[in-house]
Structures are given as C-alpha cells and as structure tokens.
C-alpha cells in the first residue's frame, strides 16, 4: 500500500501519486470498495475509514477460528 500502517507522512494521503502503479491501483481498489458500502475515507490516511450511522449495526464478538467452519 506504499506505507506502513499509521504512517503520517504525505505519502499516506489518498491524493499522493508518487508511488508505483500497483500501489496506486491497490489504494483505488480499497477506496472504491469501502465507499461502495458506505464508508468514508480520511483523506490523509489510506487505511482510515469511518462508517456513518455505525451505531445502527450490532457488534459481533467472533473468534477468528469460527470463520474456518
């Protein structure tokens, strides 16, 4: 994705374009999918999204092992 998680330099911004094409394509893919399902990107952090009205969705406490079933 071009930077590590919690990197706060300009290279973590969505509009930073001085990265390899594969990195830019991956960022666009992530952003497109997240926004398709209602999430909103934080422009300065490629990994940071919020979900408006998140409180209307219940929380699930699942062990990752349960996904293998």
N, C-alpha and C positions, 0 to 999 in steps of 0.2 A: 504493500500500500504506500510505499515511498518513505514512510517514517514509522517509528515505533509508536505504540500507544502512549498517550499523554506527552506527546512532543508538542511544544507550544511555539515552535518557530513558524515563520511564514510558509514553509514547505508543507505544513499540515493543513493549510487553508484549502477549501474546495476550489478556489479560483487560481491556485498556484499551478502553473503549467510547465515549469522547467523540470519535468520528470519524464522517465521513459514512457513510451506509448502504452505499454502493458499496465503500468501503474495507473495512468490516467483512465484507461478503459475499465480497470477494476473499480476505481473510485466512482466512475459514472454508473457502472452496474449496481453497486451498493446503493448509491443515492437514488437511482431510478426505482429500484425495488422497494426501498424504505418509504419513499414518497408515494408510491403506488398504493401502499397500505396505510397511508395517513400520517406517517411520521414526518417530522420537520427537522431538517439538518441545521446544525450550528455551523455557520459559515467558516469559522476559524478552526474547526476540529473535524477531520474527515470521519472519525469514528463516533461522533456525538450526535445523537438524535433524541428528540422528545416525541411523546405521543399525547396530543391534546385530548382532554377528557379521559385520561388513563384511569381515573377512579371509577369509571363505569364498568371496567373489566375486573373480574375477580382474579385474585392471586392464586397461583398453584404452587404447592411445595412438593416438587417431584425430585426424586433421586435420579441422576443421570442413568443409572443402571436400569431403570424402568423403561427407558426408550429402546432398549435392546429387545424387549419382549415382543 
